[in-house]
Amino acid sequence: IDEVRVWNSARSISDVAANMSVLLSGSQLGLVAYWPCNEGSGTLATDRAGSHSLTVTAPWEIALQNHAVTFDATKQQSLSINARQLDISKEQNATIEFWFKAAAQTTRACLLYNGVVDSIANGANPKAFGLFVEPTGKITLSAGGSTQNATLTSVNDNAWHHFALVIDRLSNARTYL
């Protein structure tokens, strides 16, 4: 996973497409958290847009001067955002986007979450959410005790994909892959 971004607005498909391959400065209007994941080591990724912590429990991959976080499906590894630092309310629009690469797997793999995974599944924390790659290769969004498909396309093809979840409170949630 690489280039994790959180915006305080429901970004359009043209906004997402125009900036998905651009390295940001962190000072863009509406960007509330931005983790380029360029550290290459350690357990925290630096937020260039604010002071939100992104905890890394997986090894770093360094290839051709690029850095990313690599997950092993046989271990419990993830990127977690401290939910107390980055709270998306029921009234707030938001966009979460990142690059990722997934291989075939036999178990559910967490891409990104903002709290305890158990509280996502049982709905104990209504503000908790998680994005997962299922064994089928589809991405699911779990929030408030329910899980919905976020993609209909299989993504476990070992190729890089850009994913964006757009939350627009006046209409609905959209995903772009």
C-alpha positions as CSV (number, residue, x, y, z in Angstrom):
1,I,0.0,0.0,0.0
2,D,1.3,3.5,-0.8
3,E,0.2,7.1,-1.0
4,V,-2.7,7.1,1.5
5,R,-4.7,10.3,1.4
6,V,-7.8,11.5,3.3
7,W,-9.7,14.6,2.1
8,N,-12.5,16.5,3.9
9,S,-14.6,16.6,0.8
10,A,-16.4,14.2,-1.6
11,R,-13.9,14.4,-4.5
12,S,-15.1,14.0,-8.1
13,I,-13.9,11.2,-10.3
14,S,-12.0,13.9,-12.4
15,D,-10.3,15.2,-9.2
16,V,-9.3,11.7,-8.2
17,A,-8.0,10.8,-11.6
18,A,-6.1,14.1,-12.1
19,N,-4.1,13.7,-8.9
20,M,-3.8,9.9,-8.3
21,S,-0.3,9.8,-9.8
22,V,0.9,13.1,-8.4
23,L,3.1,13.4,-5.4
24,L,1.5,16.0,-3.2
25,S,3.1,18.7,-1.0
26,G,0.6,18.1,1.9
27,S,-0.7,21.7,1.7
28,Q,-3.5,21.1,-0.8
29,L,-6.9,22.6,0.1
30,G,-9.0,20.0,1.8
31,L,-6.3,17.4,2.4
32,V,-6.5,16.5,6.1
33,A,-4.1,13.5,6.1
34,Y,-1.4,12.4,3.6
35,W,1.0,9.5,4.2
36,P,3.3,9.0,1.1
37,C,4.8,5.9,2.9
38,N,8.3,6.9,1.9
39,E,10.0,6.1,5.2
40,G,11.2,2.6,4.3
41,S,11.5,1.6,8.0
42,G,9.8,2.0,11.4
43,T,6.3,1.6,12.7
44,L,4.9,5.1,11.9
45,A,4.3,6.7,8.6
46,T,4.7,10.5,8.5
47,D,1.6,12.6,7.8
48,R,2.6,15.5,5.4
49,A,-0.8,17.2,5.8
50,G,-1.3,17.2,9.5
51,S,-0.3,15.3,12.6
52,H,-2.3,12.1,12.3
53,S,-0.5,8.9,13.1
54,L,-0.6,5.9,10.7
55,T,0.7,2.8,12.4
56,V,2.5,0.3,10.3
57,T,2.6,-3.3,11.4
58,A,4.1,-4.7,8.2
59,P,7.5,-4.6,6.6
60,W,8.5,-1.9,4.1
61,E,9.2,-2.7,0.5
62,I,11.9,-0.6,-1.3
63,A,12.1,-1.0,-5.0
64,L,13.6,1.3,-7.6
65,Q,13.8,4.2,-5.1
66,N,10.1,3.9,-4.3
67,H,8.8,2.8,-0.9
68,A,5.6,1.0,0.1
69,V,4.3,-1.2,2.9
70,T,4.2,-4.9,2.1
71,F,1.8,-7.3,3.9
72,D,2.1,-11.0,4.5
73,A,-1.3,-12.6,4.4
74,T,-0.3,-15.2,6.9
75,K,0.3,-12.6,9.6
76,Q,-1.9,-10.0,11.2
77,Q,-0.5,-6.9,9.6
78,S,-2.2,-3.6,8.7
79,L,-2.1,0.2,8.5
80,S,-4.2,1.7,11.2
81,I,-5.3,5.3,11.6
82,N,-5.8,6.5,15.1
83,A,-9.6,7.1,15.1
84,R,-9.4,9.7,17.8
85,Q,-7.1,11.8,15.6
86,L,-9.0,11.4,12.4
87,D,-12.8,11.3,12.9
88,I,-15.2,11.2,10.0
89,S,-18.6,12.1,11.4
90,K,-22.0,11.0,10.0
91,E,-22.5,14.5,8.6
92,Q,-19.1,15.0,7.0
93,N,-18.1,14.3,3.4
94,A,-14.7,12.6,2.9
95,T,-12.5,10.9,0.3
96,I,-10.0,8.2,1.2
97,E,-7.6,7.0,-1.5
98,F,-4.5,5.0,-1.9
99,W,-2.4,2.7,-4.2
100,F,-2.2,-1.0,-3.4
101,K,-1.1,-4.3,-4.9
102,A,-2.7,-7.6,-3.8
103,A,-1.8,-11.2,-4.7
104,A,-4.1,-14.2,-4.5
105,Q,-5.0,-15.1,-0.9
106,T,-7.1,-17.6,1.0
107,T,-8.1,-15.2,3.9
108,R,-9.5,-11.8,4.3
109,A,-6.8,-9.1,4.4
110,C,-7.2,-5.6,5.9
111,L,-5.9,-2.8,3.8
112,L,-6.7,0.1,6.1
113,Y,-8.8,0.7,9.2
114,N,-9.4,3.3,11.8
115,G,-9.8,1.3,15.0
116,V,-10.1,-2.1,16.4
117,V,-11.1,-4.6,13.7
118,D,-13.4,-6.4,16.2
119,S,-15.4,-3.2,16.8
120,I,-15.9,-2.8,13.1
121,A,-17.4,-6.3,12.8
122,N,-19.8,-6.1,15.7
123,G,-20.7,-2.4,15.3
124,A,-19.4,-1.6,18.8
125,N,-17.8,1.6,17.5
126,P,-20.1,3.4,15.1
127,K,-17.2,5.5,13.8
128,A,-15.0,2.6,13.0
129,F,-14.4,1.5,9.4
130,G,-12.2,-0.9,7.5
131,L,-11.3,-1.6,3.9
132,F,-10.5,-5.3,3.2
133,V,-9.5,-7.5,0.3
134,E,-11.6,-10.7,0.4
135,P,-10.4,-14.1,-0.8
136,T,-12.5,-13.5,-3.9
137,G,-10.3,-10.5,-4.7
138,K,-13.1,-8.0,-4.2
139,I,-12.7,-5.0,-1.8
140,T,-15.2,-4.7,1.0
141,L,-16.0,-1.8,3.3
142,S,-17.0,-2.7,6.8
143,A,-18.6,0.0,9.0
144,G,-21.3,0.1,11.7
145,G,-21.5,-3.7,12.0
146,S,-22.2,-4.3,8.3
147,T,-20.0,-5.1,5.3
148,Q,-20.7,-4.0,1.7
149,N,-18.9,-4.7,-1.5
150,A,-16.8,-1.7,-2.5
151,T,-15.7,-3.3,-5.9
152,L,-17.1,-5.9,-8.2
153,T,-13.8,-6.4,-9.9
154,S,-11.1,-8.8,-8.5
155,V,-8.0,-6.9,-7.5
156,N,-5.8,-9.8,-6.3
157,D,-3.9,-9.9,-9.6
158,N,-0.5,-8.7,-8.2
159,A,-0.8,-5.4,-10.1
160,W,-0.9,-1.9,-8.7
161,H,-4.4,-0.3,-8.4
162,H,-5.5,3.1,-7.2
163,F,-8.6,2.9,-5.0
164,A,-10.8,5.8,-3.8
165,L,-13.8,5.7,-1.5
166,V,-15.8,8.9,-1.8
167,I,-18.4,9.6,0.9
168,D,-21.0,12.1,-0.2
169,R,-23.6,12.6,2.6
170,L,-26.1,14.2,0.1
171,S,-26.1,11.2,-2.2
172,N,-24.2,8.0,-1.4
173,A,-20.7,6.5,-1.2
174,R,-18.9,5.8,-4.4
175,T,-15.7,3.9,-5.1
176,Y,-13.3,4.3,-8.0
177,L,-10.7,1.7,-9.0
